[in-house]
């Protein structure tokens, strides 16, 4: 038998096995699964309402009907949902109606267990209720501000309501997609294609244009194109000139020469800092460094690109006057792209070998903010070139265990750059052996190479040494052509360039974030309205007892959390101390092993590499090496090895895979509302308010990426 019920805490209409209901059909056992698939499997297969591993919740319900057949019960569920949608929602139009509506009575306590369903209520998935709720909050804010009364109680309540409403409108953190790759791999062209503007971002081949971190987001305020440019400090630049970057042969690196000549012109690398200060261009440079920031705003995109190019692109025909060496990052805001970038930031980040130390520190900061990562490589070199795979390993290492990022896309670019004759010769295939009936030869060869590249990359990923890349990250492979996407006469269809696929990924992510923000806003609005309702009904004699119970509950819950987190801290400290002891004891052996593993057999020139590493504080990445020579990383390896297992138990990769040491599991179960049931409208309103406040606090605490980042920084 299957029952159709409404879960009182979320107002969701659900189908559930009848045996999950209690005798009088007022409560229902509910599995603690976060996965929708697991939940539906348990319902359809009518699992027993208890497991050895996890305790099931006991929820308050409203019973509607039951049926022998699951499909028939589902039909009844749909009918109830449909009838609700057709019912006039007058309570959303008028705050006073909402405060007294019986519809608010369905949101009651669920035995003190915070459940993910609170965030997935079918009542609040639509954007329209969110807009109505926002209008209601604006009207309430004005009414509360106009409320008269100077006594302490009125002032306190008034302040609390206004603070709660203001917090609802606070800026939310955006999701970040980091685009990584060496210069010349087509990152900027890829971003231009996704954004639908071929010339928005510079995509020159001179190396400098992508040595600047470029951040792209939506301009939500007006129709202008805006660039916010952040420069390095004057002190940082003068220190860089006074102590220039030198290579293994103790000579100035080509990157440093390029930077200094871009600003001051030819032969600038041979001048001292004092000589450069006497240069005619120094005044403009000094003004830029002193200002620290610059904002460019233009309504015409072509004019905008022209103005910004001086700060991100190297002009070979110009003798100095290019300011990109002074730029730390550029934020570009694009109008009319709400559906794409309202809640998302795209960051074009240089590969670690492309940037100086100042930007390299920013590189590490940015990567840890990433929700997703795109690694970009020319399709001709994607398999054999060390760079993209080195960046992949570097990304995984810097993202660290338990980070925010759970998705990496490997993107092969320039797939339209195809010469069929050369491809057939290199693959030793004939035209007849290339599949693609009815297609021209170039299209067949392009699609064949794309398919082969995807298979080869996925196979290499499967054979990767890094278990982290296989277990922690979902890695997809795309073969794209930015040029063909804009070319109406291209031999490839738009869908075959795979640019639309990448764009859909961003749109869907943006949409899901928007829906979650709307749900959160409405839940918080319910709390504010319930608080107002409780004030209006404040005549209940049981209030003192309720407040005393709540005070006891919160003290008890906080003690449980404190005990749990202290135990985790002590365990992590023990593991870290053990790692420190091993690092000290094995430091000489570890260093020798690292040096022997990279030293040439004839030792030729290795002393210059070692010297360069020492000059740079223990880390140096030779231009032709697959990865940096990092003494600090090598010495700290024992510390990371000792805490990794414990750390992964505290912050499991899979949200459904929780252990007794999981911080998230304890936070999910945190609640100060226990078993008492409302005996009056006032108590019921108080419960709703407290529930939404606890949910908001726990959600804030549950930003475990902040906790993880703090711990990793302390370890580092």
Secondary structure as a PSIPRED ss2 file (coil, helix, strand):
# PSIPRED VFORMAT (PSIPRED V4.0)

   1 X C   1.000  0.000  0.000
   2 X E   0.000  0.000  1.000
   3 X E   0.000  0.000  1.000
   4 X E   0.000  0.000  1.000
   5 X E   0.000  0.000  1.000
   6 X E   0.000  0.000  1.000
   7 X E   0.000  0.000  1.000
   8 X C   1.000  0.000  0.000
   9 X C   1.000  0.000  0.000
  10 X C   1.000  0.000  0.000
  11 X C   1.000  0.000  0.000
  12 X E   0.000  0.000  1.000
  13 X E   0.000  0.000  1.000
  14 X E   0.000  0.000  1.000
  15 X E   0.000  0.000  1.000
  16 X E   0.000  0.000  1.000
  17 X E   0.000  0.000  1.000
  18 X H   0.000  1.000  0.000
  19 X H   0.000  1.000  0.000
  20 X H   0.000  1.000  0.000
  21 X E   0.000  0.000  1.000
  22 X C   1.000  0.000  0.000
  23 X C   1.000  0.000  0.000
  24 X C   1.000  0.000  0.000
  25 X C   1.000  0.000  0.000
  26 X C   1.000  0.000  0.000
  27 X E   0.000  0.000  1.000
  28 X E   0.000  0.000  1.000
  29 X E   0.000  0.000  1.000
  30 X E   0.000  0.000  1.000
  31 X C   1.000  0.000  0.000
  32 X C   1.000  0.000  0.000
  33 X C   1.000  0.000  0.000
  34 X C   1.000  0.000  0.000
  35 X C   1.000  0.000  0.000
  36 X H   0.000  1.000  0.000
  37 X H   0.000  1.000  0.000
  38 X H   0.000  1.000  0.000
  39 X H   0.000  1.000  0.000
  40 X H   0.000  1.000  0.000
  41 X H   0.000  1.000  0.000
  42 X H   0.000  1.000  0.000
  43 X H   0.000  1.000  0.000
  44 X H   0.000  1.000  0.000
  45 X C   1.000  0.000  0.000
  46 X C   1.000  0.000  0.000
  47 X C   1.000  0.000  0.000
  48 X C   1.000  0.000  0.000
  49 X C   1.000  0.000  0.000
  50 X C   1.000  0.000  0.000
  51 X C   1.000  0.000  0.000
  52 X C   1.000  0.000  0.000
  53 X C   1.000  0.000  0.000
  54 X C   1.000  0.000  0.000
  55 X C   1.000  0.000  0.000
  56 X C   1.000  0.000  0.000
  57 X E   0.000  0.000  1.000
  58 X E   0.000  0.000  1.000
  59 X E   0.000  0.000  1.000
  60 X E   0.000  0.000  1.000
  61 X E   0.000  0.000  1.000
  62 X E   0.000  0.000  1.000
  63 X E   0.000  0.000  1.000
  64 X E   0.000  0.000  1.000
  65 X E   0.000  0.000  1.000
  66 X E   0.000  0.000  1.000
  67 X E   0.000  0.000  1.000
  68 X C   1.000  0.000  0.000
  69 X C   1.000  0.000  0.000
  70 X H   0.000  1.000  0.000
  71 X H   0.000  1.000  0.000
  72 X H   0.000  1.000  0.000
  73 X H   0.000  1.000  0.000
  74 X H   0.000  1.000  0.000
  75 X H   0.000  1.000  0.000
  76 X H   0.000  1.000  0.000
  77 X H   0.000  1.000  0.000
  78 X H   0.000  1.000  0.000
  79 X H   0.000  1.000  0.000
  80 X H   0.000  1.000  0.000
  81 X H   0.000  1.000  0.000
  82 X H   0.000  1.000  0.000
  83 X H   0.000  1.000  0.000
  84 X H   0.000  1.000  0.000
  85 X H   0.000  1.000  0.000
  86 X H   0.000  1.000  0.000
  87 X C   1.000  0.000  0.000
  88 X C   1.000  0.000  0.000
  89 X C   1.000  0.000  0.000
  90 X H   0.000  1.000  0.000
  91 X H   0.000  1.000  0.000
  92 X H   0.000  1.000  0.000
  93 X C   1.000  0.000  0.000
  94 X C   1.000  0.000  0.000
  95 X H   0.000  1.000  0.000
  96 X H   0.000  1.000  0.000
  97 X H   0.000  1.000  0.000
  98 X H   0.000  1.000  0.000
  99 X H   0.000  1.000  0.000
 100 X H   0.000  1.000  0.000
 101 X C   1.000  0.000  0.000
 102 X H   0.000  1.000  0.000
 103 X H   0.000  1.000  0.000
 104 X H   0.000  1.000  0.000
 105 X H   0.000  1.000  0.000
 106 X H   0.000  1.000  0.000
 107 X C   1.000  0.000  0.000
 108 X C   1.000  0.000  0.000
 109 X C   1.000  0.000  0.000
 110 X C   1.000  0.000  0.000
 111 X C   1.000  0.000  0.000
 112 X C   1.000  0.000  0.000
 113 X C   1.000  0.000  0.000
 114 X C   1.000  0.000  0.000
 115 X C   1.000  0.000  0.000
 116 X H   0.000  1.000  0.000
 117 X H   0.000  1.000  0.000
 118 X H   0.000  1.000  0.000
 119 X H   0.000  1.000  0.000
 120 X C   1.000  0.000  0.000
 121 X C   1.000  0.000  0.000
 122 X H   0.000  1.000  0.000
 123 X H   0.000  1.000  0.000
 124 X H   0.000  1.000  0.000
 125 X C   1.000  0.000  0.000
 126 X C   1.000  0.000  0.000
 127 X H   0.000  1.000  0.000
 128 X H   0.000  1.000  0.000
 129 X H   0.000  1.000  0.000
 130 X H   0.000  1.000  0.000
 131 X H   0.000  1.000  0.000
 132 X H   0.000  1.000  0.000
 133 X H   0.000  1.000  0.000
 134 X H   0.000  1.000  0.000
 135 X H   0.000  1.000  0.000
 136 X H   0.000  1.000  0.000
 137 X H   0.000  1.000  0.000
 138 X H   0.000  1.000  0.000
 139 X H   0.000  1.000  0.000
 140 X H   0.000  1.000  0.000
 141 X H   0.000  1.000  0.000
 142 X H   0.000  1.000  0.000
 143 X H   0.000  1.000  0.000
 144 X H   0.000  1.000  0.000
 145 X H   0.000  1.000  0.000
 146 X C   1.000  0.000  0.000
 147 X C   1.000  0.000  0.000
 148 X C   1.000  0.000  0.000
 149 X C   1.000  0.000  0.000
 150 X C   1.000  0.000  0.000
 151 X C   1.000  0.000  0.000
 152 X H   0.000  1.000  0.000
 153 X H   0.000  1.000  0.000
 154 X H   0.000  1.000  0.000
 155 X H   0.000  1.000  0.000
 156 X H   0.000  1.000  0.000
 157 X H   0.000  1.000  0.000
 158 X H   0.000  1.000  0.000
 159 X H   0.000  1.000  0.000
 160 X H   0.000  1.000  0.000
 161 X H   0.000  1.000  0.000
 162 X H   0.000  1.000  0.000
 163 X H   0.000  1.000  0.000
 164 X H   0.000  1.000  0.000
 165 X H   0.000  1.000  0.000
 166 X H   0.000  1.000  0.000
 167 X H   0.000  1.000  0.000
 168 X H   0.000  1.000  0.000
 169 X C   1.000  0.000  0.000
 170 X C   1.000  0.000  0.000
 171 X C   1.000  0.000  0.000
 172 X C   1.000  0.000  0.000
 173 X C   1.000  0.000  0.000
 174 X C   1.000  0.000  0.000
 175 X E   0.000  0.000  1.000
 176 X E   0.000  0.000  1.000
 177 X E   0.000  0.000  1.000
 178 X E   0.000  0.000  1.000
 179 X E   0.000  0.000  1.000
 180 X E   0.000  0.000  1.000
 181 X E   0.000  0.000  1.000
 182 X C   1.000  0.000  0.000
 183 X C   1.000  0.000  0.000
 184 X C   1.000  0.000  0.000
 185 X C   1.000  0.000  0.000
 186 X C   1.000  0.000  0.000
 187 X H   0.000  1.000  0.000
 188 X H   0.000  1.000  0.000
 189 X H   0.000  1.000  0.000
 190 X H   0.000  1.000  0.000
 191 X H   0.000  1.000  0.000
 192 X H   0.000  1.000  0.000
 193 X H   0.000  1.000  0.000
 194 X H   0.000  1.000  0.000
 195 X H   0.000  1.000  0.000
 196 X C   1.000  0.000  0.000
 197 X C   1.000  0.000  0.000
 198 X C   1.000  0.000  0.000
 199 X C   1.000  0.000  0.000
 200 X C   1.000  0.000  0.000
 201 X C   1.000  0.000  0.000
 202 X C   1.000  0.000  0.000
 203 X C   1.000  0.000  0.000
 204 X C   1.000  0.000  0.000
 205 X C   1.000  0.000  0.000
 206 X C   1.000  0.000  0.000
 207 X C   1.000  0.000  0.000
 208 X C   1.000  0.000  0.000
 209 X C   1.000  0.000  0.000
 210 X C   1.000  0.000  0.000
 211 X C   1.000  0.000  0.000
 212 X C   1.000  0.000  0.000
 213 X E   0.000  0.000  1.000
 214 X E   0.000  0.000  1.000
 215 X E   0.000  0.000  1.000
 216 X E   0.000  0.000  1.000
 217 X E   0.000  0.000  1.000
 218 X E   0.000  0.000  1.000
 219 X C   1.000  0.000  0.000
 220 X C   1.000  0.000  0.000
 221 X C   1.000  0.000  0.000
 222 X C   1.000  0.000  0.000
 223 X C   1.000  0.000  0.000
 224 X C   1.000  0.000  0.000
 225 X E   0.000  0.000  1.000
 226 X E   0.000  0.000  1.000
 227 X E   0.000  0.000  1.000
 228 X E   0.000  0.000  1.000
 229 X E   0.000  0.000  1.000
 230 X E   0.000  0.000  1.000
 231 X E   0.000  0.000  1.000
 232 X C   1.000  0.000  0.000
 233 X C   1.000  0.000  0.000
 234 X H   0.000  1.000  0.000
 235 X H   0.000  1.000  0.000
 236 X H   0.000  1.000  0.000
 237 X H   0.000  1.000  0.000
 238 X H   0.000  1.000  0.000
 239 X H   0.000  1.000  0.000
 240 X H   0.000  1.000  0.000
 241 X H   0.000  1.000  0.000
 242 X H   0.000  1.000  0.000
 243 X C   1.000  0.000  0.000
 244 X C   1.000  0.000  0.000
 245 X C   1.000  0.000  0.000
 246 X E   0.000  0.000  1.000
 247 X C   1.000  0.000  0.000
 248 X C   1.000  0.000  0.000
 249 X C   1.000  0.000  0.000
 250 X C   1.000  0.000  0.000
 251 X C   1.000  0.000  0.000
 252 X E   0.000  0.000  1.000
 253 X C   1.000  0.000  0.000
 254 X H   0.000  1.000  0.000
 255 X H   0.000  1.000  0.000
 256 X H   0.000  1.000  0.000
 257 X H   0.000  1.000  0.000
 258 X H   0.000  1.000  0.000
 259 X H   0.000  1.000  0.000
 260 X H   0.000  1.000  0.000
 261 X H   0.000  1.000  0.000
 262 X H   0.000  1.000  0.000
 263 X H   0.000  1.000  0.000
 264 X H   0.000  1.000  0.000
 265 X C   1.000  0.000  0.000
 266 X C   1.000  0.000  0.000
 267 X C   1.000  0.000  0.000
 268 X H   0.000  1.000  0.000
 269 X H   0.000  1.000  0.000
 270 X H   0.000  1.000  0.000
 271 X C   1.000  0.000  0.000
 272 X C   1.000  0.000  0.000
 273 X H   0.000  1.000  0.000
 274 X H   0.000  1.000  0.000
 275 X H   0.000  1.000  0.000
 276 X H   0.000  1.000  0.000
 277 X H   0.000  1.000  0.000
 278 X C   1.000  0.000  0.000
 279 X C   1.000  0.000  0.000
 280 X C   1.000  0.000  0.000
 281 X C   1.000  0.000  0.000
 282 X H   0.000  1.000  0.000
 283 X H   0.000  1.000  0.000
 284 X H   0.000  1.000  0.000
 285 X H   0.000  1.000  0.000
 286 X H   0.000  1.000  0.000
 287 X H   0.000  1.000  0.000
 288 X H   0.000  1.000  0.000
 289 X H   0.000  1.000  0.000
 290 X H   0.000  1.000  0.000
 291 X H   0.000  1.000  0.000
 292 X C   1.000  0.000  0.000
 293 X E   0.000  0.000  1.000
 294 X E   0.000  0.000  1.000
 295 X E   0.000  0.000  1.000
 296 X E   0.000  0.000  1.000
 297 X E   0.000  0.000  1.000
 298 X E   0.000  0.000  1.000
 299 X C   1.000  0.000  0.000
 300 X C   1.000  0.000  0.000
 301 X H   0.000  1.000  0.000
 302 X H   0.000  1.000  0.000
 303 X H   0.000  1.000  0.000
 304 X H   0.000  1.000  0.000
 305 X H   0.000  1.000  0.000
 306 X H   0.000  1.000  0.000
 307 X H   0.000  1.000  0.000
 308 X H   0.000  1.000  0.000
 309 X H   0.000  1.000  0.000
 310 X H   0.000  1.000  0.000
 311 X H   0.000  1.000  0.000
 312 X H   0.000  1.000  0.000
 313 X C   1.000  0.000  0.000
 314 X C   1.000  0.000  0.000
 315 X C   1.000  0.000  0.000
 316 X C   1.000  0.000  0.000
 317 X C   1.000  0.000  0.000
 318 X C   1.000  0.000  0.000
 319 X C   1.000  0.000  0.000
 320 X C   1.000  0.000  0.000
 321 X C   1.000  0.000  0.000
 322 X C   1.000  0.000  0.000
 323 X C   1.000  0.000  0.000
 324 X H   0.000  1.000  0.000
 325 X H   0.000  1.000  0.000
 326 X H   0.000  1.000  0.000
 327 X E   0.000  0.000  1.000
 328 X E   0.000  0.000  1.000
 329 X E   0.000  0.000  1.000
 330 X E   0.000  0.000  1.000
 331 X E   0.000  0.000  1.000
 332 X E   0.000  0.000  1.000
 333 X E   0.000  0.000  1.000
 334 X E   0.000  0.000  1.000
 335 X C   1.000  0.000  0.000
 336 X C   1.000  0.000  0.000
 337 X C   1.000  0.000  0.000
 338 X H   0.000  1.000  0.000
 339 X H   0.000  1.000  0.000
 340 X H   0.000  1.000  0.000
 341 X H   0.000  1.000  0.000
 342 X C   1.000  0.000  0.000
 343 X C   1.000  0.000  0.000
 344 X E   0.000  0.000  1.000
 345 X E   0.000  0.000  1.000
 346 X E   0.000  0.000  1.000
 347 X E   0.000  0.000  1.000
 348 X E   0.000  0.000  1.000
 349 X E   0.000  0.000  1.000
 350 X E   0.000  0.000  1.000
 351 X C   1.000  0.000  0.000
 352 X C   1.000  0.000  0.000
 353 X C   1.000  0.000  0.000
 354 X C   1.000  0.000  0.000
 355 X C   1.000  0.000  0.000
 356 X C   1.000  0.000  0.000
 357 X H   0.000  1.000  0.000
 358 X H   0.000  1.000  0.000
 359 X H   0.000  1.000  0.000
 360 X H   0.000  1.000  0.000
 361 X H   0.000  1.000  0.000
 362 X H   0.000  1.000  0.000
 363 X H   0.000  1.000  0.000
 364 X H   0.000  1.000  0.000
 365 X H   0.000  1.000  0.000
 366 X H   0.000  1.000  0.000
 367 X H   0.000  1.000  0.000
 368 X C   1.000  0.000  0.000
 369 X C   1.000  0.000  0.000
 370 X E   0.000  0.000  1.000
 371 X E   0.000  0.000  1.000
 372 X E   0.000  0.000  1.000
 373 X E   0.000  0.000  1.000
 374 X E   0.000  0.000  1.000
 375 X E   0.000  0.000  1.000
 376 X E   0.000  0.000  1.000
 377 X E   0.000  0.000  1.000
 378 X E   0.000  0.000  1.000
 379 X C   1.000  0.000  0.000
 380 X C   1.000  0.000  0.000
 381 X C   1.000  0.000  0.000
 382 X C   1.000  0.000  0.000
 383 X C   1.000  0.000  0.000
 384 X C   1.000  0.000  0.000
 385 X C   1.000  0.000  0.000
 386 X H   0.000  1.000  0.000
 387 X H   0.000  1.000  0.000
 388 X H   0.000  1.000  0.000
 389 X H   0.000  1.000  0.000
 390 X H   0.000  1.000  0.000
 391 X H   0.000  1.000  0.000
 392 X H   0.000  1.000  0.000
 393 X H   0.000  1.000  0.000
 394 X H   0.000  1.000  0.000
 395 X H   0.000  1.000  0.000
 396 X H   0.000  1.000  0.000
 397 X H   0.000  1.000  0.000
 398 X H   0.000  1.000  0.000
 399 X H   0.000  1.000  0.000
 400 X C   1.000  0.000  0.000
 401 X C   1.000  0.000  0.000
 402 X C   1.000  0.000  0.000
 403 X C   1.000  0.000  0.000
 404 X C   1.000  0.000  0.000
 405 X C   1.000  0.000  0.000
 406 X C   1.000  0.000  0.000
 407 X E   0.000  0.000  1.000
 408 X E   0.000  0.000  1.000
 409 X E   0.000  0.000  1.000
 410 X E   0.000  0.000  1.000
 411 X E   0.000  0.000  1.000
 412 X E   0.000  0.000  1.000
 413 X E   0.000  0.000  1.000
 414 X C   1.000  0.000  0.000
 415 X C   1.000  0.000  0.000
 416 X C   1.000  0.000  0.000
 417 X C   1.000  0.000  0.000
 418 X C   1.000  0.000  0.000
 419 X C   1.000  0.000  0.000
 420 X H   0.000  1.000  0.000
 421 X H   0.000  1.000  0.000
 422 X H   0.000  1.000  0.000
 423 X H   0.000  1.000  0.000
 424 X H   0.000  1.000  0.000
 425 X H   0.000  1.000  0.000
 426 X H   0.000  1.000  0.000
 427 X H   0.000  1.000  0.000
 428 X C   1.000  0.000  0.000
 429 X C   1.000  0.000  0.000
 430 X C   1.000  0.000  0.000
 431 X H   0.000  1.000  0.000
 432 X H   0.000  1.000  0.000
 433 X H   0.000  1.000  0.000
 434 X C   1.000  0.000  0.000
 435 X C   1.000  0.000  0.000
 436 X C   1.000  0.000  0.000
 437 X C   1.000  0.000  0.000
 438 X C   1.000  0.000  0.000
 439 X C   1.000  0.000  0.000
 440 X C   1.000  0.000  0.000
 441 X H   0.000  1.000  0.000
 442 X H   0.000  1.000  0.000
 443 X H   0.000  1.000  0.000
 444 X H   0.000  1.000  0.000
 445 X H   0.000  1.000  0.000
 446 X H   0.000  1.000  0.000
 447 X H   0.000  1.000  0.000
 448 X H   0.000  1.000  0.000
 449 X H   0.000  1.000  0.000
 450 X H   0.000  1.000  0.000
 451 X H   0.000  1.000  0.000
 452 X H   0.000  1.000  0.000
 453 X H   0.000  1.000  0.000
 454 X H   0.000  1.000  0.000
 455 X H   0.000  1.000  0.000
 456 X H   0.000  1.000  0.000
 457 X H   0.000  1.000  0.000
 458 X H   0.000  1.000  0.000
 459 X H   0.000  1.000  0.000
 460 X H   0.000  1.000  0.000
 461 X H   0.000  1.000  0.000
 462 X H   0.000  1.000  0.000
 463 X C   1.000  0.000  0.000
 464 X C   1.000  0.000  0.000
 465 X C   1.000  0.000  0.000
 466 X C   1.000  0.000  0.000
 467 X H   0.000  1.000  0.000
 468 X H   0.000  1.000  0.000
 469 X H   0.000  1.000  0.000
 470 X H   0.000  1.000  0.000
 471 X H   0.000  1.000  0.000
 472 X C   1.000  0.000  0.000
 473 X C   1.000  0.000  0.000
 474 X E   0.000  0.000  1.000
 475 X E   0.000  0.000  1.000
 476 X E   0.000  0.000  1.000
 477 X E   0.000  0.000  1.000
 478 X E   0.000  0.000  1.000
 479 X E   0.000  0.000  1.000
 480 X C   1.000  0.000  0.000
 481 X C   1.000  0.000  0.000
 482 X H   0.000  1.000  0.000
 483 X H   0.000  1.000  0.000
 484 X H   0.000  1.000  0.000
 485 X H   0.000  1.000  0.000
 486 X H   0.000  1.000  0.000
 487 X C   1.000  0.000  0.000
 488 X C   1.000  0.000  0.000
 489 X C   1.000  0.000  0.000
 490 X C   1.000  0.000  0.000
 491 X C   1.000  0.000  0.000
 492 X C   1.000  0.000  0.000
 493 X C   1.000  0.000  0.000
 494 X H   0.000  1.000  0.000
 495 X H   0.000  1.000  0.000
 496 X H   0.000  1.000  0.000
 497 X H   0.000  1.000  0.000
 498 X C   1.000  0.000  0.000
 499 X H   0.000  1.000  0.000
 500 X H   0.000  1.000  0.000
 501 X H   0.000  1.000  0.000
 502 X H   0.000  1.000  0.000
 503 X H   0.000  1.000  0.000
 504 X H   0.000  1.000  0.000
 505 X H   0.000  1.000  0.000
 506 X H   0.000  1.000  0.000
 507 X H   0.000  1.000  0.000
 508 X H   0.000  1.000  0.000
 509 X H   0.000  1.000  0.000
 510 X H   0.000  1.000  0.000
 511 X H   0.000  1.000  0.000
 512 X H   0.000  1.000  0.000
 513 X H   0.000  1.000  0.000
 514 X H   0.000  1.000  0.000
 515 X H   0.000  1.000  0.000
 516 X H   0.000  1.000  0.000
 517 X H   0.000  1.000  0.000
 518 X H   0.000  1.000  0.000
 519 X H   0.000  1.000  0.000
 520 X H   0.000  1.000  0.000
 521 X H   0.000  1.000  0.000
 522 X H   0.000  1.000  0.000
 523 X H   0.000  1.000  0.000
 524 X H   0.000  1.000  0.000
 525 X H   0.000  1.000  0.000
 526 X H   0.000  1.000  0.000
 527 X H   0.000  1.000  0.000
 528 X H   0.000  1.000  0.000
 529 X H   0.000  1.000  0.000
 530 X H   0.000  1.000  0.000
 531 X H   0.000  1.000  0.000
 532 X H   0.000  1.000  0.000
 533 X H   0.000  1.000  0.000
 534 X H   0.000  1.000  0.000
 535 X H   0.000  1.000  0.000
 536 X H   0.000  1.000  0.000
 537 X C   1.000  0.000  0.000
 538 X C   1.000  0.000  0.000
 539 X C   1.000  0.000  0.000
 540 X C   1.000  0.000  0.000
 541 X C   1.000  0.000  0.000
 542 X C   1.000  0.000  0.000
 543 X H   0.000  1.000  0.000
 544 X H   0.000  1.000  0.000
 545 X H   0.000  1.000  0.000
 546 X H   0.000  1.000  0.000
 547 X H   0.000  1.000  0.000
 548 X H   0.000  1.000  0.000
 549 X H   0.000  1.000  0.000
 550 X H   0.000  1.000  0.000
 551 X H   0.000  1.000  0.000
 552 X H   0.000  1.000  0.000
 553 X H   0.000  1.000  0.000
 554 X H   0.000  1.000  0.000
 555 X H   0.000  1.000  0.000
 556 X H   0.000  1.000  0.000
 557 X H   0.000  1.000  0.000
 558 X H   0.000  1.000  0.000
 559 X H   0.000  1.000  0.000
 560 X H   0.000  1.000  0.000
 561 X H   0.000  1.000  0.000
 562 X H   0.000  1.000  0.000
 563 X H   0.000  1.000  0.000
 564 X H   0.000  1.000  0.000
 565 X H   0.000  1.000  0.000
 566 X H   0.000  1.000  0.000
 567 X H   0.000  1.000  0.000
 568 X H   0.000  1.000  0.000
 569 X H   0.000  1.000  0.000
 570 X H   0.000  1.000  0.000
 571 X H   0.000  1.000  0.000
 572 X H   0.000  1.000  0.000
 573 X H   0.000  1.000  0.000
 574 X H   0.000  1.000  0.000
 575 X H   0.000  1.000  0.000
 576 X H   0.000  1.000  0.000
 577 X H   0.000  1.000  0.000
 578 X H   0.000  1.000  0.000
 579 X H   0.000  1.000  0.000
 580 X H   0.000  1.000  0.000
 581 X H   0.000  1.000  0.000
 582 X H   0.000  1.000  0.000
 583 X H   0.000  1.000  0.000
 584 X H   0.000  1.000  0.000
 585 X H   0.000  1.000  0.000
 586 X C   1.000  0.000  0.000
 587 X H   0.000  1.000  0.000
 588 X H   0.000  1.000  0.000
 589 X H   0.000  1.000  0.000
 590 X H   0.000  1.000  0.000
 591 X H   0.000  1.000  0.000
 592 X H   0.000  1.000  0.000
 593 X H   0.000  1.000  0.000
 594 X H   0.000  1.000  0.000
 595 X H   0.000  1.000  0.000
 596 X H   0.000  1.000  0.000
 597 X H   0.000  1.000  0.000
 598 X H   0.000  1.000  0.000
 599 X C   1.000  0.000  0.000
 600 X C   1.000  0.000  0.000
 601 X C   1.000  0.000  0.000
 602 X C   1.000  0.000  0.000
 603 X C   1.000  0.000  0.000
 604 X C   1.000  0.000  0.000
 605 X C   1.000  0.000  0.000
 606 X H   0.000  1.000  0.000
 607 X H   0.000  1.000  0.000
 608 X H   0.000  1.000  0.000
 609 X H   0.000  1.000  0.000
 610 X H   0.000  1.000  0.000
 611 X H   0.000  1.000  0.000
 612 X H   0.000  1.000  0.000
 613 X H   0.000  1.000  0.000
 614 X H   0.000  1.000  0.000
 615 X H   0.000  1.000  0.000
 616 X C   1.000  0.000  0.000
 617 X C   1.000  0.000  0.000
 618 X C   1.000  0.000  0.000
 619 X E   0.000  0.000  1.000
 620 X E   0.000  0.000  1.000
 621 X C   1.000  0.000  0.000
 622 X C   1.000  0.000  0.000
 623 X C   1.000  0.000  0.000
 624 X C   1.000  0.000  0.000
 625 X C   1.000  0.000  0.000
 626 X C   1.000  0.000  0.000
 627 X C   1.000  0.000  0.000
 628 X C   1.000  0.000  0.000
 629 X E   0.000  0.000  1.000
 630 X E   0.000  0.000  1.000
 631 X H   0.000  1.000  0.000
 632 X H   0.000  1.000  0.000
 633 X H   0.000  1.000  0.000
 634 X H   0.000  1.000  0.000
 635 X H   0.000  1.000  0.000
 636 X H   0.000  1.000  0.000
 637 X H   0.000  1.000  0.000
 638 X H   0.000  1.000  0.000
 639 X H   0.000  1.000  0.000
 640 X H   0.000  1.000  0.000
 641 X H   0.000  1.000  0.000
 642 X H   0.000  1.000  0.000
 643 X H   0.000  1.000  0.000
 644 X H   0.000  1.000  0.000
 645 X H   0.000  1.000  0.000
 646 X H   0.000  1.000  0.000
 647 X H   0.000  1.000  0.000
 648 X H   0.000  1.000  0.000
 649 X H   0.000  1.000  0.000
 650 X H   0.000  1.000  0.000
 651 X C   1.000  0.000  0.000
 652 X C   1.000  0.000  0.000
 653 X C   1.000  0.000  0.000
 654 X C   1.000  0.000  0.000
 655 X C   1.000  0.000  0.000
 656 X C   1.000  0.000  0.000
 657 X C   1.000  0.000  0.000
 658 X C   1.000  0.000  0.000
 659 X C   1.000  0.000  0.000
 660 X C   1.000  0.000  0.000
 661 X C   1.000  0.000  0.000
 662 X C   1.000  0.000  0.000
 663 X H   0.000  1.000  0.000
 664 X H   0.000  1.000  0.000
 665 X H   0.000  1.000  0.000
 666 X H   0.000  1.000  0.000
 667 X H   0.000  1.000  0.000
 668 X H   0.000  1.000  0.000
 669 X C   1.000  0.000  0.000
 670 X C   1.000  0.000  0.000
 671 X C   1.000  0.000  0.000
 672 X C   1.000  0.000  0.000
 673 X C   1.000  0.000  0.000
 674 X C   1.000  0.000  0.000
 675 X C   1.000  0.000  0.000
 676 X C   1.000  0.000  0.000
 677 X C   1.000  0.000  0.000
 678 X C   1.000  0.000  0.000
 679 X C   1.000  0.000  0.000
 680 X C   1.000  0.000  0.000
 681 X H   0.000  1.000  0.000
 682 X H   0.000  1.000  0.000
 683 X H   0.000  1.000  0.000
 684 X H   0.000  1.000  0.000
 685 X H   0.000  1.000  0.000
 686 X H   0.000  1.000  0.000
 687 X H   0.000  1.000  0.000
 688 X H   0.000  1.000  0.000
 689 X H   0.000  1.000  0.000
 690 X H   0.000  1.000  0.000
 691 X H   0.000  1.000  0.000
 692 X H   0.000  1.000  0.000
 693 X H   0.000  1.000  0.000
 694 X H   0.000  1.000  0.000
 695 X H   0.000  1.000  0.000
 696 X H   0.000  1.000  0.000
 697 X H   0.000  1.000  0.000
 698 X H   0.000  1.000  0.000
 699 X H   0.000  1.000  0.000
 700 X H   0.000  1.000  0.000
 701 X H   0.000  1.000  0.000
 702 X C   1.000  0.000  0.000
 703 X C   1.000  0.000  0.000
 704 X H   0.000  1.000  0.000
 705 X H   0.000  1.000  0.000
 706 X H   0.000  1.000  0.000
 707 X H   0.000  1.000  0.000
 708 X H   0.000  1.000  0.000
 709 X H   0.000  1.000  0.000
 710 X H   0.000  1.000  0.000
 711 X H   0.000  1.000  0.000
 712 X H   0.000  1.000  0.000
 713 X H   0.000  1.000  0.000
 714 X H   0.000  1.000  0.000
 715 X H   0.000  1.000  0.000
 716 X C   1.000  0.000  0.000
